């Protein structure tokens, strides 16, 4: 099952590389590449869905260096999306800088934790979805359909584990002194 673990690591590393591709798609004509950016983001989300499942099914309990940096790969994707939005003119640089500064303060105060990092990513993805639905509705609808499909497929786990885990993690982060 070492192959499954290596494949999971390759998906995580690939996601980090795709984040750089996302950022690069904004130059020089990012608005024209919005459908491509949406498809790259969809590929990132797919790798995120499958890397953890593969790693768990490998039967190898030790976490690799890449596996231990899955959250950083996720955050890098959202930063790639943010760079794409700014570079393509969908978001003013000043708003992105204020957003990043706010989150730098939050992470400085509460540390780099999974739940706040998930919350950091959500508005970036929401803004991208809004732009995609407005300016490239076909791919925007595909992104929304993918989100809905993942929630439906993982339904027992989503309301029973993911949502309560997120809420509990945020509570722990906020209570930390």
C-alpha positions in Angstrom: 0.0 0.0 0.0 3.0 2.2 -0.2 1.9 3.1 -3.7 -1.4 4.6 -2.3 0.6 6.7 0.1 2.9 7.9 -2.6 0.0 8.7 -4.9 -1.6 10.7 -2.0 1.6 12.7 -1.6 1.8 13.3 -5.4 -1.7 14.6 -5.4 -0.9 17.0 -2.5 2.3 18.2 -4.2 0.5 18.5 -7.5 -2.1 20.7 -5.8 0.6 23.0 -4.5 2.0 23.3 -8.0 -1.4 24.0 -9.5 -1.7 26.8 -7.0 1.2 28.5 -8.8 -0.5 27.8 -12.1 -3.6 29.6 -10.8 -1.6 32.6 -9.8 0.2 32.7 -13.2 -3.1 32.5 -15.2 -3.9 36.1 -14.3 -1.0 37.5 -16.5 -1.3 39.0 -19.0 -5.0 38.3 -19.9 -6.5 36.7 -16.9 -10.1 37.6 -17.6 -9.9 35.6 -20.8 -8.6 32.6 -18.8 -11.3 32.5 -16.2 -12.7 29.2 -17.5 -9.2 27.7 -17.4 -8.7 29.0 -13.9 -12.0 27.5 -12.8 -10.9 24.1 -14.2 -7.6 24.3 -12.5 -9.3 25.1 -9.3 -11.6 22.1 -9.8 -8.6 19.9 -10.3 -7.1 21.3 -7.0 -10.4 20.5 -5.2 -10.4 16.9 -6.7 -6.8 16.3 -5.5 -7.8 17.5 -2.1 -10.7 15.2 -2.0 -8.7 12.1 -3.0 -5.3 12.6 -1.3 -6.6 12.1 2.2 -8.7 9.1 1.3 -5.8 7.5 -0.4 -3.5 8.1 2.5 -6.0 6.6 5.0 -6.6 3.6 2.8 -2.9 2.9 2.4 -2.8 1.3 5.8 0.4 3.2 6.6 -0.1 5.2 9.8 3.1 7.3 9.6 2.5 10.7 8.1 4.9 11.8 5.4 6.4 15.3 5.3 4.1 16.1 2.3 1.1 14.7 4.1 1.8 16.7 7.2 1.7 19.9 5.0 -1.7 19.2 3.3 -3.2 22.3 5.0 -0.4 24.4 3.6 -1.1 23.1 0.1 -4.8 24.0 0.6 -3.9 27.5 1.8 -1.5 27.9 -1.2 -4.4 27.1 -3.5 -6.5 29.8 -2.0 -3.6 32.2 -2.2 -3.2 31.2 -5.9 -6.9 32.0 -6.4 -6.5 35.3 -4.6 -3.5 36.2 -6.8 -5.5 35.3 -9.9 -8.4 37.5 -8.8 -6.2 40.4 -8.2 -4.0 39.9 -11.3 -7.1 39.6 -13.5 -8.7 42.7 -12.1 -11.6 41.0 -10.3 -10.4 42.2 -6.9 -8.5 45.4 -6.0 -5.0 44.8 -4.6 -5.8 47.0 -1.6 -8.7 44.7 -0.6 -6.5 41.6 -0.9 -3.7 43.2 1.1 -6.2 44.2 3.9 -7.6 40.7 3.9 -4.2 39.1 4.1 -3.1 41.5 6.8 -6.2 40.7 8.9 -5.5 37.0 8.6 -1.9 37.4 9.4 -3.0 39.0 12.7 -5.5 36.2 13.3 -2.9 33.5 12.7 -0.3 35.3 14.8 -2.8 35.4 17.7 -4.3 31.9 17.4 -1.6 30.0 15.5 -1.8 28.1 12.2 -4.7 25.8 12.9 -6.9 23.8 10.5 -10.3 25.4 11.3 -9.2 29.1 11.1 -7.3 28.2 7.9 -10.5 26.7 6.4 -12.3 29.9 7.3 -9.5 32.0 5.7 -10.0 30.1 2.4 -13.8 30.3 2.3 -14.3 34.0 1.3 -11.7 33.7 -1.4 -13.5 30.7 -2.9 -16.8 32.4 -2.6 -15.5 35.5 -4.4 -14.1 33.3 -7.2 -17.4 31.4 -7.5 -19.3 34.7 -7.7 -17.0 35.9 -10.5 -17.2 32.6 -12.3 -21.0 32.4 -12.1 -21.2 36.0 -13.5 -18.5 35.9 -16.2 -18.2 32.2 -17.1 -21.5 30.7 -16.0 -20.9 27.3 -17.4 -17.8 26.6 -15.4 -19.3 28.5 -12.5 -22.2 26.0 -12.5 -19.7 23.1 -12.8 -17.9 24.3 -9.6 -21.2 24.7 -7.7 -22.3 21.3 -8.9 -19.0 19.7 -7.8 -19.4 21.2 -4.3 -23.0 20.0 -4.1 -22.0 16.5 -5.3 -19.2 16.2 -2.8 -21.5 17.2 0.1 -24.1 14.7 -1.1 -21.5 11.9 -1.6 -20.0 12.6 1.8 -23.3 13.4 3.4 -23.2 11.2 6.5 -19.7 12.4 7.3 -20.4 16.1 6.4 -23.0 16.9 9.0 -21.8 14.3 11.6 -18.1 15.0 11.5 -17.0 17.9 9.3 -19.3 20.6 10.5 -19.1 19.7 14.2 -15.3 19.3 13.9 -15.0 22.7 12.3 -17.2 24.4 15.0 -15.3 22.6 17.8 -12.0 23.5 16.3 -13.0 27.2 16.0 -14.2 27.2 19.6 -10.8 25.7 20.7 -8.9 28.3 18.7 -10.9 31.2 20.1 -10.5 29.9 23.7 -6.8 29.5 23.4 -5.0 32.2 25.4 
